[in-house]
Amino acid sequence: MSMHSILIDNLAFSKKNEYLKGELSLEDCPRLYELLKPSNATSVQSSSTLGSIGYILQGKSDAAGQHLLHLSLTTNITTICQRCLSKMPLKLNLSFNYLIGNVSDIDAEAVDIDNSDDFDLQQASKSMDVVALIEDEIIMAMPIASKHEEGCIELVTQSGENPNPFAALKGLIKP
């Protein structure tokens, strides 16, 4: 598995209004790959069949002198429907805004930055891993139990038994 990482100085990136665009495979995101791979996957199976991640990272500074990052993600990944247990596509279009600063946890509480829904606080770093940030955001945005919105394949019981295990108890109820 490839251990691809993109390191940036996030403060300099935003000061210079830099722009980064690219596409990642799931091989580049090992934690996400572990979540999405089928339990019967072999090491020969390609992660490209599970999907890809497109990203755009834009740095900028606002009129108040704050340094910001904007991250846009477009995913086209394959997961398992928890209702019918078949493969299903999961498309996510995500957008995140980050405020870059040298702020400790105590300072952030005092300034009350974390209570804003507009921006997430990102610690200034000379070696911020963009791939890890992308992977974190996708993992947090994924549904806990993926399922088709409609059109699930009906499960067929292979044993030929009644699908309701409590159907036999119905005859025990006294009238």
C-alpha positions in Angstrom: 0.0 0.0 0.0 1.3 3.4 -0.9 2.0 5.9 1.9 1.5 9.1 -0.1 1.6 12.3 1.9 1.6 16.0 0.9 3.2 18.3 3.5 2.6 22.0 3.4 3.4 25.0 5.6 -0.2 25.9 6.1 0.5 29.5 7.3 2.7 30.3 4.3 0.3 28.5 2.0 -2.5 30.8 3.0 -0.4 33.9 3.1 0.7 33.3 -0.6 -2.9 32.4 -1.7 -1.6 29.1 -3.0 -3.8 26.5 -4.7 -3.4 22.7 -4.7 -5.6 20.4 -6.8 -5.3 16.6 -7.2 -6.8 13.2 -7.0 -6.0 10.5 -4.4 -6.7 6.8 -4.6 -7.7 4.8 -1.5 -4.2 3.4 -1.4 -3.1 6.9 -0.3 -5.6 6.8 2.6 -4.9 3.6 4.6 -7.5 4.2 7.4 -10.2 4.9 4.9 -9.2 1.9 2.8 -9.5 -0.4 5.9 -13.0 0.9 6.5 -14.2 0.4 2.9 -12.5 -2.8 1.8 -14.8 -5.8 1.8 -14.1 -8.4 4.5 -13.2 -11.0 1.9 -10.8 -8.7 0.0 -7.5 -10.2 -1.1 -4.2 -8.3 -1.2 -4.4 -8.6 -5.0 -7.6 -6.5 -5.2 -7.0 -3.0 -6.4 -8.1 0.0 -4.4 -9.1 1.8 -7.6 -12.2 -0.4 -7.7 -13.3 1.1 -4.4 -13.1 4.7 -5.6 -11.2 7.9 -5.8 -11.0 11.3 -4.0 -10.7 14.6 -5.8 -9.5 17.6 -3.7 -8.9 21.3 -4.1 -7.1 23.2 -1.3 -7.1 27.0 -1.6 -5.2 29.3 0.8 -6.2 32.9 1.3 -6.0 35.8 3.8 -9.0 38.0 4.6 -9.2 41.7 5.1 -8.8 41.3 8.9 -5.4 39.5 8.3 -6.7 36.1 9.2 -5.2 33.2 7.3 -7.7 30.7 5.9 -7.8 27.4 4.0 -10.7 26.2 2.0 -10.9 22.5 1.2 -13.3 21.0 -1.3 -13.6 17.2 -1.7 -15.4 15.1 -4.2 -15.5 11.4 -3.5 -16.7 8.6 -5.6 -16.2 5.5 -3.4 -17.8 2.1 -3.1 -19.1 0.8 0.2 -21.5 -1.9 1.4 -25.2 -1.2 1.9 -26.1 -2.3 5.5 -29.6 -3.1 4.5 -29.0 -5.5 1.5 -25.3 -6.1 1.9 -24.5 -5.4 -1.7 -22.0 -2.9 -3.1 -23.2 0.7 -3.4 -21.7 3.9 -4.7 -21.2 6.7 -2.1 -20.7 10.2 -3.6 -19.8 12.9 -1.2 -19.3 16.6 -2.1 -17.7 18.2 1.0 -16.5 21.7 1.7 -14.5 22.9 4.7 -13.1 26.2 5.9 -10.2 26.4 8.3 -8.8 29.3 10.3 -5.0 29.0 10.7 -3.4 30.3 13.9 -0.9 29.8 16.6 -3.6 29.3 19.2 -3.3 26.9 22.1 -6.4 25.0 23.4 -6.7 27.4 26.3 -6.6 30.5 24.0 -9.2 28.9 21.7 -11.6 28.5 24.6 -11.0 32.1 25.7 -11.5 33.5 22.2 -14.5 31.1 21.6 -13.3 30.3 18.1 -14.4 26.6 18.3 -18.1 27.5 18.7 -18.2 29.0 15.2 -19.7 26.8 12.5 -18.1 28.9 9.7 -14.5 27.9 10.4 -12.6 25.0 12.1 -9.4 26.0 13.9 -6.3 24.5 12.4 -3.0 24.8 14.3 -0.3 26.6 12.3 2.2 24.0 11.1 5.2 23.9 8.9 4.4 20.3 7.9 0.6 19.9 7.8 -0.3 16.6 6.1 -3.0 17.4 3.6 -3.7 13.7 2.8 -4.3 13.0 6.6 -6.6 16.0 6.8 -8.6 14.8 3.7 -8.8 11.3 5.1 -10.0 12.6 8.5 -12.7 14.7 7.0 -14.0 11.9 4.8 -14.1 9.4 7.6 -16.0 11.9 9.8 -18.5 12.7 7.0 -19.3 9.1 6.1 -22.6 7.7 7.3 -22.4 5.2 10.2 -24.5 2.7 8.3 -24.5 3.2 4.5 -27.7 2.2 2.8 -29.4 2.6 -0.6 -32.0 5.4 -0.5 -34.2 3.1 -2.6 -34.0 0.0 -4.7 -32.2 -2.4 -2.3 -31.9 -5.9 -3.5 -34.2 -8.1 -1.5 -32.3 -10.6 0.6 -33.1 -14.3 -0.1 -32.8 -16.8 2.6 -30.7 -19.7 1.4 -31.9 -22.2 4.0 -35.5 -22.0 2.8 -36.8 -21.3 6.3 -39.3 -18.6 7.2 -37.5 -15.2 7.3 -39.2 -14.4 10.6 -37.8 -16.5 13.4 -40.8 -15.5 15.7 -43.5 -16.7 13.4 -43.5 -20.1 15.3 -44.4 -18.2 18.5 -47.6 -16.8 16.9 -49.3 -20.2 17.4 -48.6 -20.2 21.1 -50.8 -17.1 21.8 -54.0 -18.1 23.6 -57.2 -16.6 22.1 
